[in-house]
Amino acid sequence: MKLARVLGTVVATCKYEGLEGIKLLVVQPLDEELRPRGLAEVAADATAQAAPGELVFMVASREGAQALPETFVPVDLAVTGIVDELDVAKAEIRAEVTARWHEIE
Amino acid sequence: MYIGKVIGTVVATIKIPHLDGRTLLMVDQLDLDGAQTGNYDIAVDVAQAGVGDTVLVIDEGNGARQILGLNPGAVRAVIVGIVDDVTLMSGGALAPELYSVSV
């Protein structure tokens, strides 16, 4: 799952069967420092509660559809949660070596 | 699967039921030298990993559903192990001149 910021909503009246009642959101994928990364995308809202401005995480590809009440639907990106708290480790903790790397002699 | 480093934790009250009671950790993928690449993922942890740990991550839906006992299950990335050792052949061994390629 990746982090994203909800930018807005999309309404489509005429859409493929199975997509009725699914809320569509415009989301901007983010990197680890919450900076925008890549182009904005459209995601189905599996939480049904995400609003513009919120920090969310989303699941991509086939698993996007699995998050929805009807799982056999043409969806490849879904918002699966709204972030309350995000704790990213400080640089010194990230730099700590916790596995041994060897070379074959 | 890939090797990553746990770089953070994510807390969410509002989430899909598949994630209820699960620990979500931020993992940064490592390159062959063990350096972080900035290619991160939010993964479900089933290996009791903590921040700073070097971990093994599966990034595939069917495997994830099997591990978590879900069907359907909207989960892809799962931390399935904590890495102690990685042993690689030296970088030079992968140099293209060691392979004979004819076109």
Backbone of each chain as ProteinMPNN parsed JSONL, in Angstrom:
{"seq_chain_A": "MKLARVLGTVVATCKYEGLEGIKLLVVQPLDEELRPRGLAEVAADATAQAAPGELVFMVASREGAQALPETFVPVDLAVTGIVDELDVAKAEIRAEVTARWHEIE", "coords_chain_A": {"N_chain_A": [[0.835, -1.194, 0.0], [0.391, 2.264, -0.645], [1.052, 5.693, 0.225], [-1.164, 8.518, -0.081], [-2.565, 11.7, -1.002], [-5.816, 12.922, -0.773], [-7.323, 14.621, -3.342], [-9.699, 15.348, -4.53], [-12.999, 14.66, -5.878], [-14.601, 12.385, -8.202], [-17.233, 12.256, -10.502], [-19.153, 10.054, -12.333], [-21.674, 9.442, -14.517], [-22.481, 7.622, -16.466], [-21.359, 4.504, -16.377], [-19.422, 1.429, -16.241], [-21.108, -1.645, -15.499], [-21.444, -2.609, -12.092], [-19.881, -0.712, -11.037], [-21.54, 1.082, -9.911], [-22.474, 3.203, -7.254], [-19.997, 3.287, -6.127], [-17.658, 5.351, -4.65], [-15.605, 7.675, -6.2], [-12.314, 8.919, -6.11], [-9.982, 11.591, -6.627], [-6.616, 11.177, -6.359], [-3.375, 11.998, -5.09], [-0.459, 10.351, -5.348], [2.113, 9.849, -2.847], [5.517, 10.313, -1.669], [7.913, 8.947, 0.742], [8.401, 11.145, 2.356], [6.132, 12.519, 2.21], [5.931, 14.046, -0.064], [4.615, 14.944, -3.28], [4.482, 12.299, -5.664], [4.801, 11.255, -8.878], [2.0, 11.116, -11.232], [-1.349, 12.358, -10.628], [-4.032, 10.16, -9.69], [-7.033, 8.143, -10.141], [-8.973, 6.757, -7.616], [-10.955, 4.143, -6.179], [-13.058, 4.511, -3.365], [-12.736, 2.598, -0.696], [-13.151, 2.884, 1.965], [-15.234, 4.564, 2.18], [-15.3, 6.944, 3.477], [-13.354, 8.819, 3.057], [-12.133, 12.102, 2.568], [-11.548, 15.138, 0.644], [-8.258, 16.439, 1.039], [-7.416, 14.721, 2.986], [-4.983, 12.423, 4.361], [-4.251, 9.34, 3.093], [-4.03, 5.706, 2.704], [-3.5, 3.416, 0.023], [-4.373, 0.569, -1.972], [-3.083, -1.132, -4.778], [-3.551, -2.407, -8.136], [-4.887, -5.72, -8.835], [-5.761, -6.169, -6.251], [-7.039, -3.893, -5.52], [-9.76, -4.007, -6.286], [-10.558, -6.041, -4.612], [-10.973, -4.832, -2.21], [-13.455, -3.773, -2.21], [-17.102, -3.933, -1.756], [-18.326, -5.526, -3.76], [-16.378, -7.744, -5.423], [-15.603, -8.431, -7.992], [-15.015, -6.304, -9.975], [-14.23, -3.659, -12.308], [-11.718, -2.221, -11.143], [-8.646, -0.773, -10.203], [-7.338, 0.515, -8.218], [-7.631, 1.358, -4.89], [-8.735, 3.191, -2.063], [-7.812, 2.287, 1.11], [-7.609, 2.96, 3.749], [-7.633, 5.589, 6.259], [-5.175, 7.737, 7.307], [-4.241, 8.166, 10.647], [-2.038, 8.551, 12.178], [1.364, 8.859, 11.472], [4.47, 7.564, 11.692], [7.641, 8.138, 11.051], [10.889, 6.862, 11.017], [13.845, 8.392, 12.42], [16.803, 9.603, 10.676], [19.172, 8.461, 11.736], [18.301, 6.103, 12.944], [17.316, 4.791, 10.748], [19.666, 4.388, 9.411], [20.986, 2.496, 10.832], [22.58, -0.657, 10.884], [21.06, -3.703, 10.525], [21.163, -6.218, 9.54], [23.426, -8.729, 8.428], [25.654, -8.362, 5.775], [27.185, -10.344, 3.428], [29.916, -11.456, 1.338], [30.41, -13.847, -1.166], [33.248, -15.847, -0.935]], "CA_chain_A": [[0.0, 0.0, 0.0], [1.151, 3.507, -0.769], [0.394, 6.872, 0.774], [-1.663, 9.481, -1.059], [-3.394, 12.79, -0.505], [-7.054, 13.026, -1.545], [-7.425, 15.963, -3.922], [-11.076, 15.687, -4.908], [-13.883, 13.539, -6.216], [-14.977, 12.24, -9.607], [-18.579, 11.72, -10.683], [-19.41, 9.546, -13.678], [-23.049, 8.928, -14.528], [-22.512, 6.43, -17.298], [-20.149, 3.709, -16.112], [-19.567, -0.004, -16.405], [-21.894, -2.261, -14.419], [-20.647, -2.999, -10.939], [-19.236, 0.481, -10.469], [-22.548, 1.965, -9.314], [-22.397, 3.356, -5.798], [-18.613, 3.376, -5.656], [-17.164, 6.725, -4.626], [-14.305, 7.799, -6.868], [-11.522, 10.036, -5.596], [-8.722, 11.944, -7.274], [-5.581, 11.085, -5.322], [-1.991, 12.27, -5.491], [0.477, 9.48, -4.627], [3.162, 10.569, -2.129], [6.702, 9.532, -1.291], [8.07, 8.745, 2.193], [8.392, 12.447, 3.041], [4.819, 13.086, 1.867], [6.002, 14.903, -1.245], [3.935, 14.295, -4.406], [5.327, 11.468, -6.536], [4.054, 10.785, -10.042], [0.787, 11.818, -11.627], [-2.564, 12.078, -9.856], [-4.778, 9.01, -10.197], [-8.384, 8.008, -9.609], [-9.084, 5.558, -6.784], [-12.241, 3.853, -5.548], [-12.94, 4.707, -1.916], [-13.242, 1.419, 0.007], [-13.532, 3.266, 3.331], [-16.447, 5.372, 1.996], [-15.268, 8.093, 4.384], [-12.22, 9.695, 2.769], [-12.542, 13.419, 2.063], [-10.427, 15.911, 0.117], [-7.309, 16.953, 2.024], [-6.973, 13.698, 3.926], [-3.864, 11.527, 4.055], [-4.812, 7.981, 3.053], [-3.196, 4.73, 2.002], [-4.305, 2.746, -1.006], [-3.835, -0.675, -2.499], [-3.162, -1.045, -6.237], [-3.703, -3.583, -9.003], [-6.032, -6.596, -8.636], [-6.215, -6.1, -4.865], [-7.918, -2.731, -5.373], [-11.147, -4.473, -6.375], [-10.831, -6.905, -3.456], [-11.326, -3.999, -1.062], [-14.828, -3.27, -2.37], [-18.132, -4.918, -1.402], [-18.392, -6.437, -4.903], [-14.94, -7.824, -5.71], [-15.317, -8.624, -9.417], [-15.328, -5.027, -10.615], [-13.054, -3.085, -12.962], [-11.062, -1.21, -10.305], [-7.256, -1.178, -9.949], [-6.745, 1.324, -7.143], [-8.658, 1.628, -3.888], [-8.326, 3.752, -0.77], [-8.139, 1.249, 2.095], [-7.567, 3.468, 5.117], [-7.319, 7.002, 6.469], [-4.051, 7.756, 8.252], [-4.357, 9.0, 11.844], [-0.708, 8.824, 12.688], [2.428, 8.299, 10.642], [5.702, 7.713, 12.44], [8.772, 7.722, 10.219], [12.101, 6.843, 11.845], [14.892, 9.378, 12.159], [17.861, 9.129, 9.777], [20.161, 7.596, 12.42], [17.69, 4.785, 13.14], [17.253, 4.182, 9.412], [21.014, 4.051, 8.949], [21.473, 1.37, 11.628], [22.668, -1.915, 10.134], [20.411, -4.747, 11.338], [21.4, -7.532, 8.939], [24.811, -8.847, 7.984], [25.817, -8.568, 4.327], [28.442, -11.046, 3.163], [30.259, -11.711, -0.056], [30.94, -15.207, -1.333], [34.693, -15.784, -1.245]], "C_chain_A": [[0.869, 1.241, 0.0], [0.344, 4.66, -0.177], [-0.069, 7.788, -0.342], [-2.449, 10.565, -0.334], [-4.639, 12.837, -1.387], [-7.187, 14.463, -2.034], [-8.87, 16.343, -4.232], [-11.862, 14.448, -5.266], [-14.171, 13.535, -7.716], [-16.396, 11.681, -9.646], [-18.722, 11.282, -12.13], [-20.8, 8.915, -13.684], [-23.105, 7.614, -15.292], [-21.237, 5.634, -17.043], [-20.459, 2.225, -16.194], [-20.308, -0.596, -15.206], [-20.991, -2.773, -13.302], [-19.99, -1.807, -10.273], [-20.239, 1.434, -9.827], [-22.337, 2.019, -7.8], [-20.985, 3.41, -5.257], [-18.153, 4.826, -5.766], [-15.773, 6.764, -5.253], [-13.588, 9.061, -6.399], [-10.337, 10.31, -6.509], [-7.668, 11.964, -6.178], [-4.211, 11.398, -5.921], [-1.073, 11.343, -4.691], [1.624, 10.294, -4.019], [4.356, 9.672, -1.879], [6.79, 9.461, 0.237], [8.007, 10.044, 2.978], [7.121, 13.224, 2.74], [4.904, 14.148, 0.769], [5.298, 14.187, -2.388], [4.902, 13.482, -5.241], [4.46, 10.939, -7.667], [2.778, 11.579, -10.269], [-0.378, 11.445, -10.721], [-3.322, 10.928, -10.51], [-6.188, 9.033, -9.624], [-8.46, 6.683, -8.853], [-10.513, 5.394, -6.298], [-12.058, 3.987, -4.043], [-13.568, 3.537, -1.169], [-13.616, 1.741, 1.45], [-14.872, 4.002, 3.323], [-16.443, 6.626, 2.87], [-14.14, 9.075, 4.096], [-12.703, 10.995, 2.127], [-11.323, 14.159, 1.525], [-9.566, 16.495, 1.227], [-6.741, 15.872, 2.907], [-5.795, 12.884, 3.4], [-4.4, 10.1, 4.161], [-3.743, 7.004, 2.581], [-4.093, 3.918, 1.082], [-3.585, 1.517, -1.534], [-4.087, -0.676, -4.011], [-3.378, -2.418, -6.865], [-4.946, -4.402, -8.653], [-6.64, -6.458, -7.23], [-7.099, -4.879, -4.616], [-9.376, -3.151, -5.354], [-11.53, -5.315, -5.169], [-11.264, -6.112, -2.228], [-12.794, -3.59, -1.078], [-15.856, -4.354, -2.046], [-18.326, -5.965, -2.508], [-16.976, -6.537, -5.456], [-14.607, -8.028, -7.191], [-15.754, -7.388, -10.193], [-14.063, -4.454, -11.247], [-12.466, -1.91, -12.177], [-9.625, -1.671, -10.074], [-6.56, -0.316, -8.904], [-7.85, 1.657, -6.161], [-8.041, 2.2, -2.621], [-8.777, 2.779, 0.309], [-8.066, 1.744, 3.531], [-7.226, 4.939, 5.159], [-6.284, 7.072, 7.584], [-4.355, 8.701, 9.412], [-2.977, 9.48, 12.262], [0.312, 8.124, 11.807], [3.738, 8.596, 11.351], [6.847, 7.235, 11.585], [10.049, 7.899, 11.024], [13.084, 7.927, 11.427], [16.009, 8.747, 11.335], [18.823, 8.17, 10.468], [19.602, 6.196, 12.675], [17.627, 4.055, 11.793], [18.625, 3.722, 8.938], [21.597, 2.861, 9.705], [21.475, 0.083, 10.802], [22.102, -3.036, 10.996], [20.508, -6.125, 10.705], [22.845, -7.548, 8.427], [24.855, -9.13, 6.487], [27.18, -9.181, 4.079], [28.657, -11.149, 1.661], [30.796, -13.131, -0.129], [32.416, -15.108, -1.698], [35.046, -16.711, -2.396]], "O_chain_A": [[1.954, 1.256, 0.581], [-0.883, 4.603, -0.093], [0.538, 7.841, -1.412], [-2.927, 10.377, 0.784], [-4.532, 12.796, -2.613], [-7.166, 15.405, -1.241], [-9.226, 17.521, -4.201], [-11.441, 13.325, -4.989], [-14.008, 14.544, -8.402], [-16.722, 10.747, -8.913], [-18.445, 12.054, -13.048], [-21.065, 7.97, -12.941], [-23.689, 6.631, -14.836], [-20.154, 6.051, -17.452], [-21.622, 1.82, -16.214], [-20.172, -0.134, -14.073], [-19.909, -3.303, -13.553], [-19.593, -1.866, -9.11], [-19.857, 2.462, -9.268], [-22.06, 1.005, -7.159], [-20.791, 3.563, -4.051], [-18.246, 5.447, -6.825], [-14.887, 5.993, -4.887], [-14.187, 10.133, -6.305], [-9.759, 9.392, -7.09], [-7.807, 12.68, -5.187], [-3.932, 11.106, -7.083], [-0.921, 11.524, -3.483], [2.057, 11.295, -4.591], [4.245, 8.446, -1.874], [5.862, 9.863, 0.939], [7.604, 10.047, 4.141], [7.04, 14.429, 2.981], [4.055, 15.036, 0.685], [5.363, 12.961, -2.478], [6.021, 13.923, -5.502], [3.478, 10.24, -7.417], [2.512, 12.574, -9.595], [-0.401, 10.369, -10.125], [-3.265, 10.744, -11.726], [-6.501, 9.831, -8.74], [-8.07, 5.634, -9.365], [-11.205, 6.378, -6.034], [-11.014, 3.616, -3.508], [-14.788, 3.478, -1.019], [-14.319, 0.963, 2.094], [-15.562, 4.055, 4.341], [-17.467, 7.299, 2.992], [-13.984, 10.062, 4.815], [-13.572, 10.984, 1.256], [-10.193, 13.849, 1.901], [-10.08, 16.986, 2.232], [-5.693, 16.066, 3.523], [-5.628, 12.682, 2.197], [-4.938, 9.705, 5.196], [-2.68, 7.414, 2.116], [-5.288, 3.758, 1.333], [-2.356, 1.442, -1.539], [-5.157, -0.277, -4.471], [-3.381, -3.443, -6.184], [-5.952, -3.84, -8.22], [-7.847, -6.606, -7.039], [-7.824, -4.828, -3.622], [-10.144, -2.703, -4.503], [-12.685, -5.309, -4.745], [-11.859, -6.671, -1.307], [-13.318, -3.113, -0.072], [-15.536, -5.542, -2.055], [-18.473, -7.153, -2.22], [-16.421, -5.537, -5.911], [-13.465, -7.823, -7.603], [-16.72, -7.416, -10.956], [-12.956, -4.725, -10.784], [-12.696, -0.749, -12.515], [-9.402, -2.844, -9.777], [-5.345, -0.403, -8.723], [-8.894, 2.18, -6.552], [-6.984, 1.764, -2.166], [-9.964, 2.474, 0.424], [-8.432, 1.009, 4.448], [-6.617, 5.48, 4.236], [-6.49, 6.532, 8.671], [-4.681, 9.871, 9.209], [-2.776, 10.634, 12.64], [0.153, 6.959, 11.444], [4.073, 9.757, 11.583], [7.014, 6.028, 11.407], [10.272, 8.943, 11.636], [13.152, 8.325, 10.264], [16.152, 7.525, 11.294], [19.249, 7.181, 9.872], [20.343, 5.214, 12.628], [17.858, 2.848, 11.72], [18.733, 2.778, 8.156], [22.591, 2.278, 9.272], [20.503, -0.227, 10.112], [22.613, -3.293, 12.086], [19.998, -7.099, 11.259], [23.4, -6.517, 8.047], [24.173, -10.03, 5.996], [28.206, -8.62, 4.466], [27.75, -10.965, 0.849], [31.548, -13.565, 0.743], [32.797, -14.397, -2.628], [36.209, -16.789, -2.792]]}, "seq_chain_B": "MYIGKVIGTVVATIKIPHLDGRTLLMVDQLDLDGAQTGNYDIAVDVAQAGVGDTVLVIDEGNGARQILGLNPGAVRAVIVGIVDDVTLMSGGALAPELYSVSV", "coords_chain_B": {"N_chain_B": [[9.397, -11.551, -3.808], [11.098, -9.298, -1.613], [13.91, -7.625, -0.03], [13.695, -5.456, 2.65], [13.695, -2.441, 4.681], [12.356, -1.653, 7.797], [10.883, 1.393, 8.249], [9.043, 2.906, 9.539], [5.845, 3.473, 11.229], [2.312, 3.04, 10.767], [-0.78, 4.325, 11.68], [-4.215, 3.772, 11.642], [-7.582, 4.464, 12.095], [-9.93, 4.397, 10.665], [-10.425, 2.04, 8.359], [-10.295, -0.632, 5.926], [-12.073, -3.703, 6.678], [-10.412, -5.942, 6.369], [-7.979, -5.247, 7.388], [-8.226, -5.005, 10.073], [-7.012, -5.082, 13.365], [-4.44, -5.556, 12.546], [-0.912, -4.936, 12.235], [0.522, -2.186, 10.708], [3.285, -1.417, 8.803], [5.808, 0.789, 7.561], [7.881, 0.12, 4.866], [11.044, 0.266, 3.396], [12.448, -0.488, 0.348], [15.457, -2.347, -0.162], [18.639, -2.071, -1.86], [21.126, -4.065, -3.63], [23.368, -3.564, -2.117], [22.428, -3.145, 0.317], [21.433, -0.668, 0.774], [18.999, 1.928, 1.26], [16.297, 2.543, -1.014], [14.244, 4.338, -1.443], [11.986, 3.461, -2.527], [9.116, 2.691, -1.303], [6.74, 0.856, 0.769], [3.599, 0.182, 2.323], [3.158, -2.243, 4.615], [1.558, -5.215, 5.874], [2.295, -6.628, 8.992], [3.404, -9.778, 9.949], [5.428, -10.894, 11.297], [6.329, -9.906, 13.641], [7.992, -7.65, 13.428], [10.061, -4.728, 13.941], [10.64, -1.135, 13.994], [13.465, -0.272, 12.112], [14.345, -2.839, 11.687], [15.621, -5.28, 9.367], [13.887, -6.748, 6.812], [11.94, -9.411, 5.241], [9.844, -9.171, 2.523], [6.759, -9.98, 1.098], [5.165, -9.294, -1.923], [2.534, -9.699, -3.19], [-0.725, -10.582, -4.082], [-2.177, -13.106, -3.786], [-0.535, -14.718, -2.181], [-0.444, -13.093, 0.068], [-3.135, -13.123, 0.889], [-3.4, -15.792, 1.549], [-1.61, -16.023, 3.724], [-2.848, -14.325, 5.566], [-5.293, -15.448, 5.83], [-7.55, -14.616, 4.37], [-10.346, -14.061, 2.228], [-12.468, -12.475, 0.175], [-9.431, -10.442, 0.088], [-7.913, -7.418, 0.478], [-5.029, -7.001, 0.345], [-1.597, -6.708, -0.28], [1.177, -6.397, 0.3], [3.162, -8.048, 2.637], [4.988, -8.477, 5.605], [7.052, -11.069, 6.081], [9.241, -12.157, 7.304], [12.227, -11.76, 9.331], [15.301, -10.545, 8.486], [18.526, -11.923, 8.91], [21.023, -12.495, 7.749], [22.623, -11.827, 4.622], [23.938, -13.184, 1.763], [25.964, -12.633, -0.948], [27.246, -13.011, -4.295], [30.31, -11.474, -5.334], [30.133, -8.134, -6.662], [31.404, -7.885, -9.185], [31.09, -10.347, -10.362], [28.737, -10.288, -11.68], [29.143, -8.898, -13.912], [28.696, -8.064, -17.354], [30.596, -9.028, -19.185], [31.273, -11.546, -18.457], [29.474, -13.243, -19.475], [28.726, -14.957, -22.454], [27.28, -13.551, -25.115], [25.524, -13.969, -28.019], [24.353, -12.417, -30.947]], "CA_chain_B": [[9.747, -11.066, -2.479], [12.275, -8.422, -1.593], [14.437, -7.277, 1.284], [13.431, -4.051, 2.954], [13.987, -1.99, 6.04], [11.183, -1.013, 8.401], [11.257, 2.791, 8.509], [8.015, 3.657, 10.254], [4.573, 2.823, 11.557], [1.117, 3.745, 10.298], [-1.968, 4.057, 12.496], [-5.449, 4.199, 10.976], [-8.808, 3.981, 12.738], [-10.858, 4.083, 9.578], [-9.745, 1.213, 7.36], [-11.131, -1.757, 5.497], [-12.083, -4.743, 7.715], [-9.3, -6.888, 6.177], [-6.791, -4.771, 8.103], [-8.533, -4.884, 11.503], [-6.122, -5.781, 14.295], [-3.136, -5.804, 11.916], [0.099, -3.891, 12.352], [0.978, -1.668, 9.42], [4.62, -0.829, 8.885], [6.374, 1.324, 6.324], [9.104, -0.606, 4.517], [11.786, 0.819, 2.261], [13.156, -1.571, -0.336], [16.916, -2.201, -0.165], [19.322, -2.54, -3.067], [22.046, -5.191, -3.385], [24.361, -3.183, -1.117], [21.728, -2.938, 1.579], [21.089, 0.752, 0.908], [17.582, 2.206, 1.014], [16.094, 3.022, -2.382], [13.158, 5.313, -1.541], [10.821, 2.743, -3.043], [8.546, 2.214, -0.048], [5.432, 0.216, 0.735], [3.002, -0.025, 3.639], [2.955, -3.687, 4.633], [1.023, -5.852, 7.074], [3.386, -7.365, 9.636], [3.059, -11.016, 10.669], [6.705, -11.435, 11.787], [6.709, -9.13, 14.832], [9.112, -6.779, 13.093], [10.013, -3.401, 14.537], [11.314, -0.096, 13.22], [14.9, -0.491, 12.001], [14.628, -4.218, 11.295], [15.732, -5.668, 7.962], [12.804, -7.733, 6.71], [11.589, -10.04, 3.977], [8.494, -8.721, 2.208], [6.101, -10.556, -0.065], [4.319, -8.259, -2.527], [1.682, -10.409, -4.147], [-2.019, -10.698, -3.421], [-2.607, -14.455, -3.403], [0.278, -15.111, -1.039], [-0.877, -12.285, 1.213], [-4.441, -13.632, 1.339], [-3.147, -17.091, 2.166], [-0.988, -15.786, 5.028], [-3.773, -13.655, 6.49], [-6.533, -16.2, 5.881], [-8.631, -13.746, 3.881], [-10.864, -14.219, 0.861], [-11.433, -11.656, -0.461], [-8.532, -9.688, 0.962], [-7.26, -6.367, -0.302], [-3.692, -6.817, 0.898], [-0.551, -7.187, -1.189], [2.506, -6.465, 0.926], [3.191, -8.627, 3.977], [6.326, -8.762, 6.144], [6.974, -12.482, 6.445], [10.435, -12.629, 7.998], [13.241, -10.79, 9.732], [16.535, -11.005, 7.842], [19.748, -11.873, 9.709], [22.204, -12.521, 6.884], [22.464, -11.878, 3.163], [25.229, -13.519, 1.159], [25.906, -12.392, -2.389], [28.522, -13.082, -4.987], [30.832, -10.113, -5.449], [29.503, -7.377, -7.743], [32.065, -8.133, -10.452], [30.643, -11.612, -10.926], [27.541, -10.059, -12.505], [29.528, -8.074, -15.059], [28.231, -8.696, -18.582], [31.641, -9.687, -19.987], [31.409, -12.943, -18.04], [28.513, -14.025, -20.241], [28.913, -14.793, -23.887], [25.975, -13.304, -25.736], [25.634, -13.799, -29.467], [23.122, -11.872, -31.535]], "C_chain_B": [[10.936, -10.134, -2.6], [12.714, -8.157, -0.157], [14.222, -5.785, 1.495], [13.824, -3.722, 4.368], [12.748, -1.298, 6.571], [11.582, 0.399, 8.798], [10.17, 3.549, 9.257], [6.763, 2.857, 10.506], [3.419, 3.691, 11.08], [-0.047, 3.34, 11.192], [-3.19, 4.612, 11.767], [-6.644, 3.61, 11.712], [-9.794, 3.553, 11.67], [-10.089, 3.319, 8.51], [-10.664, 0.064, 6.961], [-11.022, -2.883, 6.527], [-10.935, -5.75, 7.585], [-8.08, -6.519, 7.01], [-7.02, -4.653, 9.601], [-7.565, -5.706, 12.349], [-4.739, -6.05, 13.735], [-2.199, -4.63, 12.132], [0.531, -3.478, 10.951], [2.317, -0.977, 9.593], [5.04, -0.289, 7.528], [7.705, 0.64, 6.073], [9.746, 0.057, 3.311], [12.601, -0.311, 1.639], [14.659, -1.296, -0.35], [17.503, -2.677, -1.488], [20.328, -3.635, -2.682], [23.127, -4.866, -2.364], [23.724, -2.973, 0.249], [21.352, -1.486, 1.815], [19.609, 0.958, 0.577], [17.385, 2.894, -0.33], [15.024, 4.105, -2.498], [11.907, 4.714, -2.132], [10.15, 2.063, -1.838], [7.202, 1.531, -0.27], [4.904, 0.185, 2.163], [2.569, -1.483, 3.671], [2.317, -4.129, 5.949], [2.138, -6.707, 7.672], [2.86, -8.62, 10.326], [4.32, -11.635, 11.289], [7.193, -10.708, 13.035], [7.951, -8.274, 14.568], [8.943, -5.429, 13.781], [10.763, -2.418, 13.668], [12.817, -0.331, 13.262], [15.255, -1.891, 11.537], [14.761, -4.369, 9.779], [14.782, -6.848, 7.768], [12.639, -8.275, 5.292], [10.119, -9.717, 3.713], [7.967, -9.463, 0.991], [5.163, -9.487, -0.603], [3.479, -8.897, -3.624], [0.394, -10.788, -3.422], [-2.407, -12.088, -2.947], [-1.847, -14.964, -2.19], [-0.171, -14.385, 0.219], [-2.206, -12.806, 1.767], [-4.287, -14.966, 2.054], [-2.584, -16.916, 3.586], [-2.011, -15.255, 6.028], [-5.105, -14.386, 6.612], [-7.731, -15.392, 5.426], [-9.072, -14.162, 2.484], [-12.271, -13.625, 0.787], [-10.56, -10.957, 0.576], [-7.769, -8.678, 0.139], [-5.906, -6.041, 0.311], [-2.692, -7.389, -0.1], [0.766, -7.394, -0.464], [2.4, -6.991, 2.346], [4.647, -8.869, 4.373], [6.285, -10.174, 6.694], [8.215, -12.986, 7.168], [11.353, -11.488, 8.379], [14.586, -11.334, 9.277], [17.726, -10.851, 8.784], [20.963, -11.689, 8.813], [21.8, -12.51, 5.42], [23.841, -12.18, 2.595], [25.108, -13.427, -0.353], [27.254, -12.671, -3.019], [29.001, -11.651, -5.206], [30.291, -9.461, -6.705], [30.071, -7.685, -9.116], [31.574, -9.388, -11.152], [29.428, -11.44, -11.822], [27.861, -9.244, -13.756], [29.21, -8.797, -16.363], [29.311, -9.455, -19.343], [31.839, -11.153, -19.581], [30.41, -13.847, -18.771], [28.848, -13.881, -21.717], [27.532, -14.693, -24.521], [26.18, -13.154, -27.234], [24.296, -13.337, -30.009], [23.012, -12.338, -32.979]], "O_chain_B": [[11.684, -10.182, -3.576], [11.984, -8.429, 0.796], [14.53, -4.965, 0.629], [14.227, -4.586, 5.147], [12.155, -0.46, 5.892], [12.507, 0.589, 9.588], [10.354, 4.722, 9.581], [6.629, 1.717, 10.061], [3.532, 4.915, 11.0], [-0.273, 2.154, 11.431], [-3.201, 5.764, 11.333], [-6.712, 2.4, 11.928], [-10.411, 2.491, 11.756], [-9.215, 3.872, 7.842], [-11.691, -0.171, 7.598], [-9.99, -3.011, 7.185], [-10.527, -6.348, 8.58], [-7.244, -7.372, 7.306], [-6.117, -4.247, 10.333], [-7.332, -6.884, 12.076], [-3.935, -6.714, 14.39], [-2.628, -3.478, 12.203], [0.862, -4.32, 10.116], [2.469, -0.074, 10.416], [4.679, -0.834, 6.485], [8.559, 0.583, 6.958], [9.074, 0.37, 2.328], [13.352, -1.001, 2.329], [15.085, -0.155, -0.529], [16.955, -3.559, -2.15], [20.364, -4.072, -1.531], [23.74, -5.773, -1.8], [24.411, -2.659, 1.221], [20.992, -1.11, 2.931], [19.042, 0.263, -0.266], [18.198, 3.724, -0.739], [14.906, 4.732, -3.55], [10.877, 5.383, -2.229], [10.572, 0.988, -1.412], [6.609, 1.617, -1.346], [5.688, 0.164, 3.112], [1.734, -1.915, 2.876], [2.509, -3.505, 6.992], [2.838, -7.42, 6.953], [1.978, -8.543, 11.181], [4.283, -12.774, 11.756], [8.342, -10.876, 13.443], [8.85, -8.199, 15.406], [7.837, -5.038, 14.153], [11.443, -2.807, 12.719], [13.381, -0.562, 14.332], [16.36, -2.112, 11.04], [14.097, -3.671, 9.013], [14.872, -7.84, 8.49], [13.113, -7.703, 4.31], [9.258, -9.955, 4.56], [8.65, -9.563, -0.028], [4.446, -8.843, 0.163], [3.688, -8.664, -4.815], [0.426, -11.258, -2.284], [-2.909, -12.246, -1.834], [-2.428, -15.563, -1.285], [-0.267, -14.977, 1.294], [-2.373, -12.916, 2.981], [-4.967, -15.231, 3.045], [-3.027, -17.578, 4.525], [-2.042, -15.675, 7.185], [-5.957, -13.99, 7.407], [-8.804, -15.471, 6.023], [-8.252, -14.568, 1.661], [-13.202, -14.241, 1.307], [-10.893, -10.886, 1.759], [-7.057, -9.043, -0.796], [-5.676, -4.913, 0.749], [-2.93, -8.442, -0.691], [1.398, -8.442, -0.597], [1.649, -6.458, 3.162], [5.437, -9.394, 3.588], [5.571, -10.451, 7.658], [8.24, -14.136, 7.607], [11.272, -10.392, 7.824], [14.968, -12.448, 9.637], [17.922, -9.794, 9.382], [21.823, -10.847, 9.073], [20.79, -13.093, 5.026], [24.809, -11.493, 2.921], [24.25, -14.069, -0.959], [28.288, -12.58, -2.357], [28.193, -10.723, -5.258], [30.021, -10.137, -7.697], [29.334, -7.744, -10.1], [31.63, -9.49, -12.377], [29.112, -12.318, -12.625], [26.976, -8.938, -14.555], [29.426, -10.004, -16.473], [29.011, -10.408, -20.062], [32.502, -11.909, -20.291], [30.498, -15.073, -18.688], [29.213, -12.797, -22.173], [26.731, -15.626, -24.465], [26.942, -12.29, -27.668], [23.241, -13.807, -29.584], [22.05, -11.997, -33.667]]}, "name": "protein", "num_of_chains": 2, "seq": "MKLARVLGTVVATCKYEGLEGIKLLVVQPLDEELRPRGLAEVAADATAQAAPGELVFMVASREGAQALPETFVPVDLAVTGIVDELDVAKAEIRAEVTARWHEIEMYIGKVIGTVVATIKIPHLDGRTLLMVDQLDLDGAQTGNYDIAVDVAQAGVGDTVLVIDEGNGARQILGLNPGAVRAVIVGIVDDVTLMSGGALAPELYSVSV"}
